[in-house]
Amino acid sequence: MGDRRRLFGTVVSDRMDKTVVVKVERTKRHRLYGKVIRVSKRYKAHDEDNACKIGDTVRIVESRPLSKHKRWTVEEIVQSAQGV
């Protein structure tokens, strides 16, 4: 399992059963102007125990296709959201 990609992100939705939406932000440099810009992408991840809440920082790991849009699984809750 060492060849699977792992990403860190923030849970932005936990309304689905056993699924969370994780927003992963990264920085990249603009091709022409060189300015550093923030780019984000949303991933649907499998959360077996419905343990994740909105605002949690989680680590997700690549997995086999679990549904039409789910290809990631929540591996660990790195930091819980405080007072959300």
Steps between C-alpha positions, in 0.01 A plus 500: 500500500800731490435602139163663569472878491417680825357851530419733789185709494207650688154344522248739342192272499392198706133481400525171309502160671854359528632770264672833560609771258861603559644825361871473422688826445836530329710782365625535146679765300321678216657399169539849353513740795673283759261597781436228756129415509293266714312225319247273671329179401219306668517123544228265621647260756362193676450543876390161634413610856357845416765637737596811301333835563512826305828681561706190585843468341535150356742286304342315208652211308435381147288184472309293249182655356232475768223678305461728200701783659671345807864396449643604838473375859548695822814356657529717810350806666808715554330784690142534619308821445461709814155640576350457154 
